[in-house]
Every structure is written in C-alpha cells, then in structure tokens.
C-alpha cells in the first residue's frame, strides 16, 4: 500500500513540474555607460517574482541572442537598468520584429537612458532621460488605478529614489500611472554640460502604451537596490510585467 501512495505522490509531482508556466520573459541588463549597482538586486527580485507568480525568466547580457530564433521563446523583454547603445542594427531589427508580433516590453529606471539614436526605441520607451538630482525622498501620486500593480498602493506615498527629469513625449498616447510632486523635493541639478529645474506641475515617473503592435511599460523606480525588496515596488513591477507579457490587466481584457 505504501508503495502505491509513493507512486501516486511521485506522479503528482511529475505532473506539477510539467505544467507550463504562464509566460516567458527575457531579462536583459547590458550596459554601455553607467552600471547600476542595483542590477543584481533587480535580477534577484524578478526571479523571485517569477517563482511567486509562476512565470519563466531568463537573464543574460548577451546582445548576440537578440535574433529571431532566440527571441521567439519569449512573451516579453525587460530592460533592467540598461544604458547607452546596447544593440547593433541587426539586433535592433530582430527586436522590432519580435515586439511588433504582439509581444511586450518593460523598461526599468535607466532604460530611458538607452539607445537615444534608435528612433523606434525612443517611441517604444516614450520619453528619454535628461538629468537627475541627488537621491531624495519625494511624494508619489497614483494617477491611474485601472493598471495592474497599483491596487495595493495608497493614493499618495513617500518614496526615496533617483528621480529622472524626462524630455518631451516621443510618441502620442502615453498613459500615465504615477507622478511625483516636485514641491516635496528639490528637482534642481547642474552637471555643467546640462542643467535641470524639474518638469513643473506634471512630473510622470511611470507609464504604459500600446505601440506598433505590442505593449510597453516603463517605471523610473529602480535606482536603489533596497527598492527591489519593497512590496509596493514589487507589486508595481509585476503589474507591468504581467500586462506586457499577457495584455491582461484588472479588467482582464486583451
């Protein structure tokens, strides 16, 4: 009798391990400029999100794998604190084809400090980084409660990070999720070659849009390693990953 129970238990384990995960995500963190120390914390956090929410994640920094065959295995690509020019023209074309087939993209923090001369990417990401002041605590406001990942956030909360000043919209139709109140911190920065005074009354830090056949989500949060262990940010991040990979949200529409 015991042997029968063992066989049944083993069969159940095999069945569970054989279940397909919800979706597959490529996590890419190549840099060609500033290298954030929070990358490793981000990788660990996203791997834990994958375990918690039953999806696959594969992390690498090999731009050579941006080709049709390798990208076909994924439902979304995450740029985690990428910087500078990270893909050549052939790799860019492969990524564009992948995304336009109905796939998703997630940009974290310095993904907006990436590929300034790749026009298509600038539209995909929505806005580009200009300058930032020193790390500070600021008041964050929720603008859109229809997007997944903000359902557990208070309407406003304090958060400490590296707040980017962004340039103008590169594409129409950006849907804003979070903003920061510039009266709650000092947005001024002076790097000599570039200066910044903030963005004024409206300073967005997270947005999403449907673009060129796929789905794109961005969040400015992610400079400090400690942020990747905070449930508020992890819920926000998973909401963006889930929507980018599946097209589903709180309304469960595709």
FIKOLZA-1660 file (N, C-alpha, C; in steps of 0.1 Angstrom, whole numbers, plus 5000, padded with zeros to 4 digits):
% residues 254
   i   px   py   pz ch aa at
   1 5008 4988 5000  A  X  N
   1 5000 5000 5000  A  X CA
   1 5009 5013 5000  A  X  C
   2 5019 5013 5008  A  X  N
   2 5028 5024 5009  A  X CA
   2 5034 5027 4995  A  X  C
   3 5038 5017 4988  A  X  N
   3 5044 5018 4975  A  X CA
   3 5035 5025 4965  A  X  C
   4 5022 5021 4966  A  X  N
   4 5012 5027 4958  A  X CA
   4 5011 5042 4960  A  X  C
   5 5010 5046 4973  A  X  N
   5 5010 5060 4977  A  X CA
   5 5022 5068 4972  A  X  C
   6 5034 5061 4973  A  X  N
   6 5046 5068 4968  A  X CA
   6 5045 5070 4953  A  X  C
   7 5040 5060 4946  A  X  N
   7 5039 5061 4931  A  X CA
   7 5029 5073 4927  A  X  C
   8 5018 5074 4935  A  X  N
   8 5008 5084 4932  A  X CA
   8 5014 5098 4935  A  X  C
   9 5021 5099 4946  A  X  N
   9 5027 5111 4950  A  X CA
   9 5038 5116 4940  A  X  C
  10 5046 5106 4935  A  X  N
  10 5056 5109 4925  A  X CA
  10 5049 5113 4912  A  X  C
  11 5038 5107 4908  A  X  N
  11 5031 5111 4896  A  X CA
  11 5026 5125 4897  A  X  C
  12 5021 5129 4909  A  X  N
  12 5016 5142 4911  A  X CA
  12 5027 5153 4909  A  X  C
  13 5038 5149 4915  A  X  N
  13 5050 5158 4914  A  X CA
  13 5054 5160 4900  A  X  C
  14 5054 5149 4892  A  X  N
  14 5058 5150 4878  A  X CA
  14 5049 5159 4870  A  X  C
  15 5035 5157 4873  A  X  N
  15 5025 5165 4866  A  X CA
  15 5027 5179 4869  A  X  C
  16 5029 5183 4882  A  X  N
  16 5030 5197 4886  A  X CA
  16 5043 5203 4879  A  X  C
  17 5054 5196 4879  A  X  N
  17 5066 5201 4874  A  X CA
  17 5065 5203 4858  A  X  C
  18 5056 5195 4852  A  X  N
  18 5054 5195 4838  A  X CA
  18 5045 5206 4833  A  X  C
  19 5038 5213 4843  A  X  N
  19 5028 5223 4839  A  X CA
  19 5036 5235 4833  A  X  C
  20 5030 5240 4822  A  X  N
  20 5036 5251 4815  A  X CA
  20 5034 5264 4824  A  X  C
  21 5045 5272 4825  A  X  N
  21 5044 5285 4832  A  X CA
  21 5035 5294 4824  A  X  C
  22 5030 5305 4831  A  X  N
  22 5021 5314 4825  A  X CA
  22 5027 5321 4812  A  X  C
  23 5039 5325 4813  A  X  N
  23 5046 5332 4802  A  X CA
  23 5061 5332 4804  A  X  C
  24 5068 5336 4794  A  X  N
  24 5082 5336 4794  A  X CA
  24 5088 5350 4792  A  X  C
  25 5098 5354 4800  A  X  N
  25 5103 5367 4800  A  X CA
  25 5118 5367 4798  A  X  C
  26 5124 5375 4790  A  X  N
  26 5138 5377 4789  A  X CA
  26 5142 5389 4797  A  X  C
  27 5151 5388 4806  A  X  N
  27 5156 5399 4814  A  X CA
  27 5170 5403 4809  A  X  C
  28 5171 5415 4804  A  X  N
  28 5183 5420 4798  A  X CA
  28 5189 5432 4805  A  X  C
  29 5202 5431 4809  A  X  N
  29 5207 5442 4817  A  X CA
  29 5221 5447 4812  A  X  C
  30 5223 5446 4799  A  X  N
  30 5236 5451 4793  A  X CA
  30 5237 5466 4795  A  X  C
  31 5249 5471 4798  A  X  N
  31 5252 5485 4799  A  X CA
  31 5263 5489 4790  A  X  C
  32 5262 5501 4785  A  X  N
  32 5273 5507 4777  A  X CA
  32 5275 5521 4782  A  X  C
  33 5275 5522 4795  A  X  N
  33 5276 5535 4802  A  X CA
  33 5277 5533 4817  A  X  C
  34 5269 5540 4824  A  X  N
  34 5268 5538 4839  A  X CA
  34 5262 5525 4842  A  X  C
  35 5269 5518 4852  A  X  N
  35 5264 5505 4856  A  X CA
  35 5258 5506 4870  A  X  C
  36 5245 5503 4871  A  X  N
  36 5238 5505 4884  A  X CA
  36 5242 5493 4893  A  X  C
  37 5245 5496 4905  A  X  N
  37 5247 5485 4915  A  X CA
  37 5234 5478 4919  A  X  C
  38 5223 5484 4915  A  X  N
  38 5210 5477 4918  A  X CA
  38 5206 5466 4908  A  X  C
  39 5214 5464 4898  A  X  N
  39 5211 5454 4888  A  X CA
  39 5209 5440 4894  A  X  C
  40 5219 5436 4902  A  X  N
  40 5219 5423 4908  A  X CA
  40 5206 5422 4917  A  X  C
  41 5203 5432 4925  A  X  N
  41 5191 5432 4933  A  X CA
  41 5179 5431 4925  A  X  C
  42 5179 5437 4913  A  X  N
  42 5167 5437 4904  A  X CA
  42 5166 5423 4898  A  X  C
  43 5177 5417 4895  A  X  N
  43 5176 5403 4889  A  X CA
  43 5170 5393 4900  A  X  C
  44 5175 5394 4912  A  X  N
  44 5171 5386 4923  A  X CA
  44 5156 5388 4925  A  X  C
  45 5151 5400 4925  A  X  N
  45 5137 5404 4928  A  X CA
  45 5128 5398 4917  A  X  C
  46 5133 5400 4904  A  X  N
  46 5124 5395 4893  A  X CA
  46 5124 5380 4893  A  X  C
  47 5135 5373 4896  A  X  N
  47 5135 5359 4897  A  X CA
  47 5125 5354 4908  A  X  C
  48 5125 5361 4919  A  X  N
  48 5115 5358 4930  A  X CA
  48 5101 5360 4925  A  X  C
  49 5099 5371 4918  A  X  N
  49 5085 5374 4912  A  X CA
  49 5081 5362 4903  A  X  C
  50 5091 5357 4895  A  X  N
  50 5088 5346 4886  A  X CA
  50 5084 5334 4893  A  X  C
  51 5091 5331 4904  A  X  N
  51 5087 5320 4913  A  X CA
  51 5074 5321 4919  A  X  C
  52 5071 5333 4924  A  X  N
  52 5059 5336 4931  A  X CA
  52 5047 5336 4922  A  X  C
  53 5049 5341 4910  A  X  N
  53 5037 5342 4901  A  X CA
  53 5038 5333 4889  A  X  C
  54 5046 5323 4890  A  X  N
  54 5046 5311 4881  A  X CA
  54 5048 5315 4866  A  X  C
  55 5059 5323 4864  A  X  N
  55 5063 5325 4850  A  X CA
  55 5078 5323 4849  A  X  C
  56 5083 5321 4837  A  X  N
  56 5097 5318 4835  A  X CA
  56 5105 5331 4832  A  X  C
  57 5117 5332 4837  A  X  N
  57 5125 5344 4834  A  X CA
  57 5139 5339 4831  A  X  C
  58 5145 5344 4821  A  X  N
  58 5159 5341 4817  A  X CA
  58 5167 5354 4816  A  X  C
  59 5178 5354 4824  A  X  N
  59 5186 5366 4825  A  X CA
  59 5199 5365 4817  A  X  C
  60 5202 5374 4809  A  X  N
  60 5216 5374 4803  A  X CA
  60 5219 5389 4798  A  X  C
  61 5231 5391 4794  A  X  N
  61 5236 5404 4789  A  X CA
  61 5242 5401 4775  A  X  C
  62 5238 5391 4768  A  X  N
  62 5244 5387 4755  A  X CA
  62 5235 5393 4744  A  X  C
  63 5239 5404 4738  A  X  N
  63 5232 5410 4727  A  X CA
  63 5231 5401 4715  A  X  C
  64 5240 5392 4714  A  X  N
  64 5240 5383 4702  A  X CA
  64 5228 5374 4702  A  X  C
  65 5221 5373 4713  A  X  N
  65 5209 5365 4714  A  X CA
  65 5196 5372 4710  A  X  C
  66 5198 5385 4706  A  X  N
  66 5187 5392 4700  A  X CA
  66 5186 5389 4686  A  X  C
  67 5181 5377 4683  A  X  N
  67 5178 5372 4669  A  X CA
  67 5164 5365 4669  A  X  C
  68 5159 5363 4658  A  X  N
  68 5146 5358 4656  A  X CA
  68 5144 5345 4664  A  X  C
  69 5153 5336 4663  A  X  N
  69 5152 5322 4669  A  X CA
  69 5152 5323 4684  A  X  C
  70 5161 5331 4690  A  X  N
  70 5161 5331 4705  A  X CA
  70 5150 5340 4711  A  X  C
  71 5146 5351 4704  A  X  N
  71 5136 5359 4709  A  X CA
  71 5122 5352 4708  A  X  C
  72 5120 5343 4699  A  X  N
  72 5107 5337 4697  A  X CA
  72 5103 5329 4709  A  X  C
  73 5112 5326 4718  A  X  N
  73 5108 5318 4730  A  X CA
  73 5101 5327 4741  A  X  C
  74 5101 5340 4739  A  X  N
  74 5096 5349 4750  A  X CA
  74 5084 5357 4746  A  X  C
  75 5077 5360 4757  A  X  N
  75 5064 5369 4755  A  X CA
  75 5067 5383 4758  A  X  C
  76 5078 5386 4765  A  X  N
  76 5082 5400 4768  A  X CA
  76 5096 5401 4771  A  X  C
  77 5102 5413 4769  A  X  N
  77 5116 5415 4772  A  X CA
  77 5117 5427 4782  A  X  C
  78 5125 5425 4792  A  X  N
  78 5127 5435 4802  A  X CA
  78 5141 5441 4801  A  X  C
  79 5141 5455 4800  A  X  N
  79 5154 5462 4800  A  X CA
  79 5156 5467 4814  A  X  C
  80 5165 5460 4822  A  X  N
  80 5167 5463 4836  A  X CA
  80 5180 5472 4837  A  X  C
  81 5178 5485 4839  A  X  N
  81 5189 5495 4841  A  X CA
  81 5199 5494 4830  A  X  C
  82 5195 5492 4818  A  X  N
  82 5203 5493 4806  A  X CA
  82 5208 5507 4804  A  X  C
  83 5219 5509 4798  A  X  N
  83 5224 5522 4795  A  X CA
  83 5232 5522 4781  A  X  C
  84 5231 5534 4774  A  X  N
  84 5239 5535 4762  A  X CA
  84 5234 5527 4750  A  X  C
  85 5243 5524 4741  A  X  N
  85 5240 5517 4729  A  X CA
  85 5243 5502 4731  A  X  C
  86 5232 5494 4732  A  X  N
  86 5234 5480 4737  A  X CA
  86 5231 5470 4726  A  X  C
  87 5225 5474 4714  A  X  N
  87 5222 5465 4703  A  X CA
  87 5227 5471 4690  A  X  C
  88 5232 5463 4681  A  X  N
  88 5236 5468 4668  A  X CA
  88 5224 5468 4659  A  X  C
  89 5225 5472 4647  A  X  N
  89 5214 5474 4638  A  X CA
  89 5206 5461 4635  A  X  C
  90 5214 5450 4634  A  X  N
  90 5207 5437 4631  A  X CA
  90 5199 5433 4643  A  X  C
  91 5205 5434 4655  A  X  N
  91 5198 5431 4667  A  X CA
  91 5186 5439 4670  A  X  C
  92 5187 5452 4667  A  X  N
  92 5176 5461 4668  A  X CA
  92 5164 5457 4659  A  X  C
  93 5168 5453 4647  A  X  N
  93 5157 5449 4637  A  X CA
  93 5150 5436 4642  A  X  C
  94 5158 5427 4648  A  X  N
  94 5152 5415 4653  A  X CA
  94 5143 5418 4665  A  X  C
  95 5147 5427 4674  A  X  N
  95 5138 5431 4685  A  X CA
  95 5125 5438 4680  A  X  C
  96 5127 5446 4670  A  X  N
  96 5115 5453 4665  A  X CA
  96 5105 5443 4659  A  X  C
  97 5110 5433 4652  A  X  N
  97 5101 5423 4646  A  X CA
  97 5094 5415 4657  A  X  C
  98 5102 5411 4667  A  X  N
  98 5097 5404 4679  A  X CA
  98 5085 5411 4685  A  X  C
  99 5088 5424 4688  A  X  N
  99 5078 5432 4695  A  X CA
  99 5066 5435 4687  A  X  C
 100 5067 5437 4674  A  X  N
 100 5056 5440 4665  A  X CA
 100 5047 5428 4663  A  X  C
 101 5051 5417 4667  A  X  N
 101 5043 5405 4665  A  X CA
 101 5033 5403 4676  A  X  C
 102 5032 5413 4685  A  X  N
 102 5023 5413 4696  A  X CA
 102 5029 5410 4710  A  X  C
 103 5042 5412 4711  A  X  N
 103 5048 5409 4723  A  X CA
 103 5049 5422 4732  A  X  C
 104 5056 5420 4744  A  X  N
 104 5057 5431 4753  A  X CA
 104 5071 5436 4757  A  X  C
 105 5072 5448 4763  A  X  N
 105 5084 5454 4767  A  X CA
 105 5082 5460 4780  A  X  C
 106 5092 5459 4789  A  X  N
 106 5092 5465 4802  A  X CA
 106 5106 5472 4804  A  X  C
 107 5105 5485 4807  A  X  N
 107 5117 5493 4809  A  X CA
 107 5118 5497 4824  A  X  C
 108 5129 5495 4830  A  X  N
 108 5131 5498 4844  A  X CA
 108 5142 5509 4845  A  X  C
 109 5139 5520 4852  A  X  N
 109 5148 5531 4855  A  X CA
 109 5156 5535 4843  A  X  C
 110 5169 5532 4842  A  X  N
 110 5177 5538 4831  A  X CA
 110 5175 5532 4818  A  X  C
 111 5164 5524 4816  A  X  N
 111 5160 5520 4802  A  X CA
 111 5157 5533 4794  A  X  C
 112 5154 5544 4801  A  X  N
 112 5152 5557 4793  A  X CA
 112 5165 5564 4791  A  X  C
 113 5176 5558 4795  A  X  N
 113 5190 5564 4793  A  X CA
 113 5197 5554 4783  A  X  C
 114 5189 5549 4774  A  X  N
 114 5194 5538 4765  A  X CA
 114 5190 5542 4750  A  X  C
 115 5199 5539 4741  A  X  N
 115 5196 5540 4727  A  X CA
 115 5189 5553 4722  A  X  C
 116 5195 5564 4725  A  X  N
 116 5190 5577 4722  A  X CA
 116 5189 5579 4707  A  X  C
 117 5197 5572 4699  A  X  N
 117 5197 5575 4684  A  X CA
 117 5189 5564 4677  A  X  C
 118 5183 5555 4684  A  X  N
 118 5174 5545 4678  A  X CA
 118 5160 5550 4679  A  X  C
 119 5155 5557 4668  A  X  N
 119 5142 5564 4668  A  X CA
 119 5131 5555 4673  A  X  C
 120 5130 5543 4667  A  X  N
 120 5119 5534 4671  A  X CA
 120 5119 5531 4686  A  X  C
 121 5131 5529 4692  A  X  N
 121 5131 5526 4706  A  X CA
 121 5127 5538 4714  A  X  C
 122 5131 5550 4710  A  X  N
 122 5127 5562 4717  A  X CA
 122 5111 5563 4718  A  X  C
 123 5105 5559 4707  A  X  N
 123 5090 5559 4707  A  X CA
 123 5085 5548 4716  A  X  C
 124 5091 5536 4716  A  X  N
 124 5087 5525 4724  A  X CA
 124 5088 5529 4739  A  X  C
 125 5099 5535 4743  A  X  N
 125 5101 5538 4757  A  X CA
 125 5092 5551 4761  A  X  C
 126 5090 5559 4751  A  X  N
 126 5080 5570 4754  A  X CA
 126 5087 5584 4757  A  X  C
 127 5096 5584 4766  A  X  N
 127 5104 5596 4770  A  X CA
 127 5118 5592 4772  A  X  C
 128 5127 5602 4772  A  X  N
 128 5141 5599 4774  A  X CA
 128 5146 5607 4786  A  X  C
 129 5156 5601 4793  A  X  N
 129 5163 5607 4805  A  X CA
 129 5170 5620 4801  A  X  C
 130 5170 5630 4809  A  X  N
 130 5177 5643 4807  A  X CA
 130 5188 5645 4817  A  X  C
 131 5183 5645 4830  A  X  N
 131 5192 5647 4841  A  X CA
 131 5185 5643 4854  A  X  C
 132 5192 5642 4865  A  X  N
 132 5186 5639 4878  A  X CA
 132 5194 5646 4889  A  X  C
 133 5187 5650 4900  A  X  N
 133 5193 5655 4912  A  X CA
 133 5198 5643 4920  A  X  C
 134 5203 5646 4932  A  X  N
 134 5208 5636 4941  A  X CA
 134 5196 5628 4946  A  X  C
 135 5198 5616 4951  A  X  N
 135 5187 5607 4956  A  X CA
 135 5180 5615 4967  A  X  C
 136 5167 5614 4966  A  X  N
 136 5158 5621 4976  A  X CA
 136 5145 5614 4978  A  X  C
 137 5139 5618 4989  A  X  N
 137 5125 5613 4992  A  X CA
 137 5115 5622 4986  A  X  C
 138 5105 5617 4979  A  X  N
 138 5095 5626 4973  A  X CA
 138 5081 5619 4974  A  X  C
 139 5071 5627 4973  A  X  N
 139 5057 5623 4973  A  X CA
 139 5053 5617 4960  A  X  C
 140 5049 5605 4959  A  X  N
 140 5045 5598 4947  A  X CA
 140 5029 5598 4947  A  X  C
 141 5023 5601 4936  A  X  N
 141 5009 5601 4935  A  X CA
 141 5004 5591 4924  A  X  C
 142 4994 5583 4927  A  X  N
 142 4988 5574 4918  A  X CA
 142 4979 5581 4909  A  X  C
 143 4981 5580 4896  A  X  N
 143 4972 5587 4886  A  X CA
 143 4962 5577 4879  A  X  C
 144 4965 5565 4878  A  X  N
 144 4957 5555 4871  A  X CA
 144 4955 5542 4879  A  X  C
 145 4943 5540 4884  A  X  N
 145 4941 5528 4892  A  X CA
 145 4936 5516 4883  A  X  C
 146 4935 5518 4870  A  X  N
 146 4930 5508 4862  A  X CA
 146 4941 5499 4857  A  X  C
 147 4954 5503 4860  A  X  N
 147 4965 5495 4856  A  X CA
 147 4969 5485 4867  A  X  C
 148 4973 5473 4864  A  X  N
 148 4976 5463 4874  A  X CA
 148 4989 5467 4881  A  X  C
 149 4989 5464 4894  A  X  N
 149 5001 5466 4902  A  X CA
 149 5000 5478 4912  A  X  C
 150 4989 5486 4910  A  X  N
 150 4988 5498 4918  A  X CA
 150 4976 5496 4928  A  X  C
 151 4969 5484 4927  A  X  N
 151 4957 5482 4935  A  X CA
 151 4960 5482 4950  A  X  C
 152 4972 5479 4954  A  X  N
 152 4976 5479 4968  A  X CA
 152 4983 5492 4973  A  X  C
 153 4985 5501 4964  A  X  N
 153 4992 5514 4967  A  X CA
 153 4982 5524 4973  A  X  C
 154 4987 5531 4983  A  X  N
 154 4979 5543 4987  A  X CA
 154 4978 5553 4976  A  X  C
 155 4969 5563 4977  A  X  N
 155 4968 5573 4967  A  X CA
 155 4981 5581 4966  A  X  C
 156 4987 5583 4977  A  X  N
 156 5000 5590 4978  A  X CA
 156 5009 5584 4988  A  X  C
 157 5022 5584 4985  A  X  N
 157 5031 5578 4995  A  X CA
 157 5045 5584 4993  A  X  C
 158 5054 5583 5003  A  X  N
 158 5067 5587 5002  A  X CA
 158 5076 5576 4996  A  X  C
 159 5085 5580 4988  A  X  N
 159 5095 5570 4982  A  X CA
 159 5108 5577 4980  A  X  C
 160 5119 5570 4982  A  X  N
 160 5132 5575 4980  A  X CA
 160 5139 5568 4968  A  X  C
 161 5143 5577 4959  A  X  N
 161 5149 5571 4946  A  X CA
 161 5157 5582 4939  A  X  C
 162 5161 5579 4927  A  X  N
 162 5168 5588 4919  A  X CA
 162 5158 5593 4908  A  X  C
 163 5153 5605 4910  A  X  N
 163 5142 5610 4902  A  X CA
 163 5147 5616 4889  A  X  C
 164 5143 5610 4878  A  X  N
 164 5147 5615 4865  A  X CA
 164 5139 5627 4861  A  X  C
 165 5145 5636 4854  A  X  N
 165 5138 5646 4846  A  X CA
 165 5138 5641 4832  A  X  C
 166 5126 5640 4826  A  X  N
 166 5125 5635 4812  A  X CA
 166 5123 5646 4802  A  X  C
 167 5127 5642 4790  A  X  N
 167 5124 5651 4779  A  X CA
 167 5110 5650 4774  A  X  C
 168 5106 5656 4763  A  X  N
 168 5092 5656 4758  A  X CA
 168 5088 5642 4754  A  X  C
 169 5075 5640 4752  A  X  N
 169 5070 5627 4747  A  X CA
 169 5075 5625 4733  A  X  C
 170 5079 5613 4731  A  X  N
 170 5084 5609 4718  A  X CA
 170 5073 5603 4709  A  X  C
 171 5062 5600 4715  A  X  N
 171 5050 5594 4708  A  X CA
 171 5037 5598 4715  A  X  C
 172 5027 5599 4708  A  X  N
 172 5014 5602 4714  A  X CA
 172 5008 5590 4720  A  X  C
 173 4999 5592 4730  A  X  N
 173 4992 5580 4736  A  X CA
 173 4997 5574 4748  A  X  C
 174 5007 5581 4755  A  X  N
 174 5012 5575 4767  A  X CA
 174 5002 5576 4778  A  X  C
 175 5000 5565 4786  A  X  N
 175 4991 5565 4797  A  X CA
 175 4999 5565 4810  A  X  C
 176 4997 5576 4818  A  X  N
 176 5005 5578 4829  A  X CA
 176 4999 5571 4842  A  X  C
 177 5008 5564 4849  A  X  N
 177 5004 5556 4861  A  X CA
 177 5008 5564 4874  A  X  C
 178 5020 5568 4875  A  X  N
 178 5025 5575 4887  A  X CA
 178 5032 5588 4883  A  X  C
 179 5031 5598 4893  A  X  N
 179 5038 5610 4891  A  X CA
 179 5044 5614 4905  A  X  C
 180 5053 5624 4905  A  X  N
 180 5059 5629 4917  A  X CA
 180 5056 5643 4919  A  X  C
 181 5055 5648 4931  A  X  N
 181 5052 5662 4935  A  X CA
 181 5065 5669 4937  A  X  C
 182 5068 5678 4927  A  X  N
 182 5081 5685 4928  A  X CA
 182 5082 5694 4940  A  X  C
 183 5071 5698 4946  A  X  N
 183 5072 5706 4958  A  X CA
 183 5077 5698 4970  A  X  C
 184 5077 5685 4969  A  X  N
 184 5081 5676 4980  A  X CA
 184 5096 5673 4980  A  X  C
 185 5104 5677 4970  A  X  N
 185 5118 5675 4969  A  X CA
 185 5124 5686 4961  A  X  C
 186 5138 5686 4960  A  X  N
 186 5145 5696 4952  A  X CA
 186 5149 5690 4939  A  X  C
 187 5142 5694 4928  A  X  N
 187 5145 5688 4915  A  X CA
 187 5157 5694 4907  A  X  C
 188 5163 5704 4913  A  X  N
 188 5174 5711 4906  A  X CA
 188 5186 5703 4905  A  X  C
 189 5193 5703 4893  A  X  N
 189 5205 5696 4891  A  X CA
 189 5214 5704 4881  A  X  C
 190 5227 5704 4884  A  X  N
 190 5236 5711 4875  A  X CA
 190 5249 5702 4873  A  X  C
 191 5250 5697 4860  A  X  N
 191 5262 5689 4857  A  X CA
 191 5271 5696 4848  A  X  C
 192 5270 5710 4847  A  X  N
 192 5279 5717 4839  A  X CA
 192 5274 5717 4824  A  X  C
 193 5275 5706 4818  A  X  N
 193 5271 5705 4804  A  X CA
 193 5256 5705 4802  A  X  C
 194 5249 5701 4813  A  X  N
 194 5234 5701 4813  A  X CA
 194 5229 5705 4826  A  X  C
 195 5218 5712 4827  A  X  N
 195 5212 5716 4839  A  X CA
 195 5197 5713 4839  A  X  C
 196 5191 5711 4851  A  X  N
 196 5177 5708 4851  A  X CA
 196 5170 5715 4863  A  X  C
 197 5158 5719 4861  A  X  N
 197 5150 5725 4871  A  X CA
 197 5137 5717 4874  A  X  C
 198 5137 5705 4869  A  X  N
 198 5125 5697 4871  A  X CA
 198 5115 5698 4859  A  X  C
 199 5103 5693 4861  A  X  N
 199 5094 5692 4850  A  X CA
 199 5081 5700 4853  A  X  C
 200 5081 5707 4864  A  X  N
 200 5069 5715 4867  A  X CA
 200 5058 5708 4874  A  X  C
 201 5046 5712 4871  A  X  N
 201 5034 5707 4878  A  X CA
 201 5031 5692 4875  A  X  C
 202 5035 5688 4864  A  X  N
 202 5033 5674 4860  A  X CA
 202 5046 5667 4857  A  X  C
 203 5050 5658 4866  A  X  N
 203 5063 5651 4865  A  X CA
 203 5060 5636 4866  A  X  C
 204 5057 5629 4855  A  X  N
 204 5054 5615 4854  A  X CA
 204 5066 5607 4857  A  X  C
 205 5064 5595 4863  A  X  N
 205 5075 5586 4865  A  X CA
 205 5072 5571 4861  A  X  C
 206 5060 5569 4857  A  X  N
 206 5056 5556 4852  A  X CA
 206 5045 5557 4842  A  X  C
 207 5046 5549 4831  A  X  N
 207 5035 5550 4821  A  X CA
 207 5035 5537 4813  A  X  C
 208 5025 5536 4804  A  X  N
 208 5024 5524 4795  A  X CA
 208 5016 5529 4783  A  X  C
 209 5018 5521 4772  A  X  N
 209 5010 5524 4760  A  X CA
 209 5011 5512 4751  A  X  C
 210 5001 5511 4742  A  X  N
 210 5001 5501 4731  A  X CA
 210 5008 5508 4719  A  X  C
 211 5018 5502 4714  A  X  N
 211 5026 5508 4704  A  X CA
 211 5030 5498 4693  A  X  C
 212 5028 5501 4681  A  X  N
 212 5033 5494 4669  A  X CA
 212 5031 5479 4670  A  X  C
 213 5019 5475 4675  A  X  N
 213 5015 5461 4676  A  X CA
 213 5018 5454 4689  A  X  C
 214 5026 5460 4698  A  X  N
 214 5029 5454 4711  A  X CA
 214 5025 5463 4723  A  X  C
 215 5031 5459 4734  A  X  N
 215 5027 5466 4747  A  X CA
 215 5040 5471 4754  A  X  C
 216 5041 5483 4759  A  X  N
 216 5053 5489 4765  A  X CA
 216 5049 5495 4779  A  X  C
 217 5057 5492 4789  A  X  N
 217 5055 5497 4802  A  X CA
 217 5069 5502 4807  A  X  C
 218 5068 5513 4814  A  X  N
 218 5081 5519 4820  A  X CA
 218 5078 5524 4834  A  X  C
 219 5089 5522 4843  A  X  N
 219 5089 5528 4856  A  X CA
 219 5103 5534 4859  A  X  C
 220 5103 5546 4864  A  X  N
 220 5115 5553 4868  A  X CA
 220 5121 5547 4881  A  X  C
 221 5113 5541 4889  A  X  N
 221 5118 5535 4902  A  X CA
 221 5128 5523 4899  A  X  C
 222 5139 5522 4907  A  X  N
 222 5148 5511 4905  A  X CA
 222 5162 5515 4906  A  X  C
 223 5166 5527 4910  A  X  N
 223 5180 5531 4911  A  X CA
 223 5186 5524 4924  A  X  C
 224 5179 5524 4935  A  X  N
 224 5185 5519 4947  A  X CA
 224 5182 5504 4949  A  X  C
 225 5192 5496 4953  A  X  N
 225 5190 5482 4955  A  X CA
 225 5179 5479 4965  A  X  C
 226 5177 5487 4975  A  X  N
 226 5168 5484 4986  A  X CA
 226 5153 5484 4980  A  X  C
 227 5151 5492 4970  A  X  N
 227 5137 5493 4965  A  X CA
 227 5132 5480 4959  A  X  C
 228 5141 5471 4955  A  X  N
 228 5137 5458 4949  A  X CA
 228 5133 5448 4960  A  X  C
 229 5133 5452 4973  A  X  N
 229 5128 5443 4983  A  X CA
 229 5115 5449 4989  A  X  C
 230 5110 5460 4984  A  X  N
 230 5098 5466 4989  A  X CA
 230 5085 5461 4982  A  X  C
 231 5075 5457 4989  A  X  N
 231 5063 5451 4983  A  X CA
 231 5056 5461 4974  A  X  C
 232 5056 5474 4978  A  X  N
 232 5049 5484 4969  A  X CA
 232 5055 5484 4955  A  X  C
 233 5069 5484 4954  A  X  N
 233 5075 5484 4941  A  X CA
 233 5074 5471 4934  A  X  C
 234 5075 5460 4942  A  X  N
 234 5074 5447 4936  A  X CA
 234 5060 5444 4930  A  X  C
 235 5049 5449 4936  A  X  N
 235 5036 5448 4931  A  X CA
 235 5035 5456 4918  A  X  C
 236 5040 5468 4918  A  X  N
 236 5040 5477 4907  A  X CA
 236 5048 5471 4895  A  X  C
 237 5059 5465 4898  A  X  N
 237 5068 5459 4887  A  X CA
 237 5061 5447 4881  A  X  C
 238 5055 5438 4890  A  X  N
 238 5049 5427 4885  A  X CA
 238 5037 5430 4876  A  X  C
 239 5029 5441 4880  A  X  N
 239 5018 5445 4872  A  X CA
 239 5022 5449 4858  A  X  C
 240 5033 5456 4857  A  X  N
 240 5038 5460 4844  A  X CA
 240 5043 5448 4836  A  X  C
 241 5050 5438 4842  A  X  N
 241 5055 5426 4836  A  X CA
 241 5043 5418 4831  A  X  C
 242 5033 5416 4840  A  X  N
 242 5021 5408 4836  A  X CA
 242 5014 5414 4824  A  X  C
 243 5011 5427 4825  A  X  N
 243 5004 5433 4814  A  X CA
 243 5012 5433 4801  A  X  C
 244 5025 5435 4801  A  X  N
 244 5034 5435 4789  A  X CA
 244 5034 5421 4783  A  X  C
 245 5034 5411 4791  A  X  N
 245 5036 5397 4786  A  X CA
 245 5022 5391 4782  A  X  C
 246 5011 5395 4788  A  X  N
 246 4998 5389 4785  A  X CA
 246 4988 5398 4779  A  X  C
 247 4989 5411 4781  A  X  N
 247 4979 5420 4776  A  X CA
 247 4967 5421 4786  A  X  C
 248 4968 5414 4797  A  X  N
 248 4958 5414 4807  A  X CA
 248 4960 5424 4818  A  X  C
 249 4949 5429 4824  A  X  N
 249 4950 5439 4835  A  X CA
 249 4939 5436 4845  A  X  C
 250 4936 5446 4852  A  X  N
 250 4925 5444 4862  A  X CA
 250 4911 5442 4856  A  X  C
 251 4910 5447 4843  A  X  N
 251 4897 5445 4836  A  X CA
 251 4897 5432 4829  A  X  C
 252 4909 5425 4828  A  X  N
 252 4910 5412 4822  A  X CA
 252 4906 5412 4807  A  X  C
 253 4910 5423 4800  A  X  N
 253 4907 5424 4786  A  X CA
 253 4920 5424 4779  A  X  C
 254 4920 5419 4767  A  X  N
 254 4932 5418 4758  A  X CA
 254 4931 5427 4746  A  X  C
% end
